Amino acid sequence: MAQNWDYAELSKAAKAAGGPEKYVEMLELVSREAGKMEMLPWLGVAAVGGSLLTVATIKVVDYYKSRKKNNEAEIEKVKSEIINGIKEYDASHSDKEEID
């Protein structure tokens, strides 16, 4: 698609910039800077989103670690109860076995 440029205006601007090459370079630079400025809000959103995701991940991992510790503590408690129950049973029934 051909553009209908106003070469008279472009020529004036190019002369003011120091020549056509410098003018095109300046336009590229300005366009890049404008593009960077347009990206800043998205970078902010990405940074906040990444931070929130990190916080959420840490909370989930901590939750499962605490559940694991609670489960391990519960397992140890049950083991202890079983061992003590067996020892109490053996202690109370050892006298009866000696009589039989």
ZADO-1210 file (C-alpha; in nm, 4 decimals, padded with zeros to 6 digits):
<atoms>
<atom x="00.0000" y="00.0000" z="00.0000" code="MET" pos="1"/>
<atom x="00.1592" y="00.3250" z="-00.1114" code="ALA" pos="2"/>
<atom x="00.1615" y="00.6230" z="00.1244" code="GLN" pos="3"/>
<atom x="00.0992" y="00.9756" z="00.0056" code="ASN" pos="4"/>
<atom x="00.3675" y="01.1528" z="00.2076" code="TRP" pos="5"/>
<atom x="00.4009" y="01.5290" z="00.2160" code="ASP" pos="6"/>
<atom x="00.7646" y="01.5323" z="00.1103" code="TYR" pos="7"/>
<atom x="00.7916" y="01.9107" z="00.1460" code="ALA" pos="8"/>
<atom x="00.7110" y="01.8884" z="00.5176" code="GLU" pos="9"/>
<atom x="00.9351" y="01.5817" z="00.5576" code="LEU" pos="10"/>
<atom x="01.2182" y="01.7647" z="00.3802" code="SER" pos="11"/>
<atom x="01.1901" y="02.0649" z="00.6176" code="LYS" pos="12"/>
<atom x="01.1850" y="01.8383" z="00.9225" code="ALA" pos="13"/>
<atom x="01.4788" y="01.6345" z="00.7877" code="ALA" pos="14"/>
<atom x="01.6860" y="01.9487" z="00.7299" code="LYS" pos="15"/>
<atom x="01.6083" y="02.0654" z="01.0842" code="ALA" pos="16"/>
<atom x="01.7182" y="01.7263" z="01.2188" code="ALA" pos="17"/>
<atom x="02.0455" y="01.7248" z="01.0273" code="GLY" pos="18"/>
<atom x="01.9538" y="01.5209" z="00.7220" code="GLY" pos="19"/>
<atom x="01.7121" y="01.2476" z="00.6150" code="PRO" pos="20"/>
<atom x="01.9104" y="00.9671" z="00.7794" code="GLU" pos="21"/>
<atom x="01.9264" y="01.1473" z="01.1139" code="LYS" pos="22"/>
<atom x="01.5578" y="01.2365" z="01.0846" code="TYR" pos="23"/>
<atom x="01.4590" y="00.8719" z="01.0264" code="VAL" pos="24"/>
<atom x="01.6841" y="00.7617" z="01.3173" code="GLU" pos="25"/>
<atom x="01.5231" y="01.0258" z="01.5389" code="MET" pos="26"/>
<atom x="01.1755" y="00.9025" z="01.4375" code="LEU" pos="27"/>
<atom x="01.2764" y="00.5446" z="01.5195" code="GLU" pos="28"/>
<atom x="01.4121" y="00.6507" z="01.8565" code="LEU" pos="29"/>
<atom x="01.0999" y="00.8514" z="01.9395" code="VAL" pos="30"/>
<atom x="00.8811" y="00.5597" z="01.8320" code="SER" pos="31"/>
<atom x="01.0781" y="00.3160" z="02.0487" code="ARG" pos="32"/>
<atom x="01.0547" y="00.5472" z="02.3488" code="GLU" pos="33"/>
<atom x="00.6804" y="00.5860" z="02.2940" code="ALA" pos="34"/>
<atom x="00.6500" y="00.2081" z="02.2735" code="GLY" pos="35"/>
<atom x="00.8416" y="00.1695" z="02.5991" code="LYS" pos="36"/>
<atom x="00.6139" y="00.4205" z="02.7693" code="MET" pos="37"/>
<atom x="00.3095" y="00.2309" z="02.6446" code="GLU" pos="38"/>
<atom x="00.4527" y="-00.0889" z="02.7929" code="MET" pos="39"/>
<atom x="00.5132" y="00.0542" z="03.1408" code="LEU" pos="40"/>
<atom x="00.1579" y="-00.0063" z="03.2678" code="PRO" pos="41"/>
<atom x="00.1731" y="-00.3638" z="03.1416" code="TRP" pos="42"/>
<atom x="00.5088" y="-00.4181" z="03.3067" code="LEU" pos="43"/>
<atom x="00.3574" y="-00.2888" z="03.6308" code="GLY" pos="44"/>
<atom x="00.0630" y="-00.5253" z="03.5967" code="VAL" pos="45"/>
<atom x="00.2986" y="-00.8148" z="03.5239" code="ALA" pos="46"/>
<atom x="00.5170" y="-00.7287" z="03.8247" code="ALA" pos="47"/>
<atom x="00.2185" y="-00.7043" z="04.0595" code="VAL" pos="48"/>
<atom x="00.0692" y="-01.0227" z="03.9155" code="GLY" pos="49"/>
<atom x="00.3990" y="-01.2054" z="03.9583" code="GLY" pos="50"/>
<atom x="00.4292" y="-01.0828" z="04.3153" code="SER" pos="51"/>
<atom x="00.0763" y="-01.1939" z="04.3993" code="LEU" pos="52"/>
<atom x="00.1386" y="-01.5328" z="04.2420" code="LEU" pos="53"/>
<atom x="00.4596" y="-01.5694" z="04.4440" code="THR" pos="54"/>
<atom x="00.2817" y="-01.4775" z="04.7690" code="VAL" pos="55"/>
<atom x="-00.0002" y="-01.7206" z="04.6925" code="ALA" pos="56"/>
<atom x="00.2472" y="-01.9985" z="04.6133" code="THR" pos="57"/>
<atom x="00.4370" y="-01.9381" z="04.9370" code="ILE" pos="58"/>
<atom x="00.1123" y="-01.9496" z="05.1363" code="LYS" pos="59"/>
<atom x="00.0045" y="-02.2753" z="04.9711" code="VAL" pos="60"/>
<atom x="00.3437" y="-02.4363" z="05.0334" code="VAL" pos="61"/>
<atom x="00.3423" y="-02.3186" z="05.3975" code="ASP" pos="62"/>
<atom x="-00.0114" y="-02.4545" z="05.4420" code="TYR" pos="63"/>
<atom x="00.0857" y="-02.7981" z="05.3150" code="TYR" pos="64"/>
<atom x="00.4045" y="-02.7996" z="05.5233" code="LYS" pos="65"/>
<atom x="00.2060" y="-02.7171" z="05.8383" code="SER" pos="66"/>
<atom x="-00.0483" y="-02.9889" z="05.7539" code="ARG" pos="67"/>
<atom x="00.2355" y="-03.2363" z="05.7057" code="LYS" pos="68"/>
<atom x="00.3861" y="-03.1407" z="06.0423" code="LYS" pos="69"/>
<atom x="00.0442" y="-03.1724" z="06.2091" code="ASN" pos="70"/>
<atom x="-00.0074" y="-03.5122" z="06.0457" code="ASN" pos="71"/>
<atom x="00.3366" y="-03.6277" z="06.1569" code="GLU" pos="72"/>
<atom x="00.2646" y="-03.5101" z="06.5123" code="ALA" pos="73"/>
<atom x="-00.0716" y="-03.6897" z="06.5069" code="GLU" pos="74"/>
<atom x="00.0929" y="-04.0087" z="06.3782" code="ILE" pos="75"/>
<atom x="00.3534" y="-03.9943" z="06.6561" code="GLU" pos="76"/>
<atom x="00.0758" y="-03.9420" z="06.9135" code="LYS" pos="77"/>
<atom x="-00.1178" y="-04.2440" z="06.7835" code="VAL" pos="78"/>
<atom x="00.1979" y="-04.4579" z="06.7792" code="LYS" pos="79"/>
<atom x="00.2715" y="-04.3571" z="07.1359" code="SER" pos="80"/>
<atom x="-00.0853" y="-04.4405" z="07.2437" code="GLU" pos="81"/>
<atom x="-00.0645" y="-04.7831" z="07.0763" code="ILE" pos="82"/>
<atom x="00.2722" y="-04.8624" z="07.2349" code="ILE" pos="83"/>
<atom x="00.1543" y="-04.7479" z="07.5792" code="ASN" pos="84"/>
<atom x="-00.1703" y="-04.9435" z="07.5402" code="GLY" pos="85"/>
<atom x="00.0209" y="-05.2608" z="07.4513" code="ILE" pos="86"/>
<atom x="00.2593" y="-05.2129" z="07.7434" code="LYS" pos="87"/>
<atom x="-00.0308" y="-05.1536" z="07.9862" code="GLU" pos="88"/>
<atom x="-00.2115" y="-05.4601" z="07.8560" code="TYR" pos="89"/>
<atom x="00.1022" y="-05.6734" z="07.8847" code="ASP" pos="90"/>
<atom x="00.1659" y="-05.5411" z="08.2371" code="ALA" pos="91"/>
<atom x="-00.1912" y="-05.6112" z="08.3525" code="SER" pos="92"/>
<atom x="-00.2151" y="-05.9536" z="08.1887" code="HIS" pos="93"/>
<atom x="00.1296" y="-06.0864" z="08.2657" code="SER" pos="94"/>
<atom x="00.0187" y="-06.1673" z="08.6210" code="ASP" pos="95"/>
<atom x="-00.2826" y="-06.3652" z="08.4927" code="LYS" pos="96"/>
<atom x="-00.0712" y="-06.5625" z="08.2446" code="GLU" pos="97"/>
<atom x="00.1682" y="-06.6642" z="08.5206" code="GLU" pos="98"/>
<atom x="-00.1248" y="-06.8008" z="08.7231" code="ILE" pos="99"/>
<atom x="-00.2712" y="-07.0015" z="08.4346" code="ASP" pos="100"/>
</atoms>
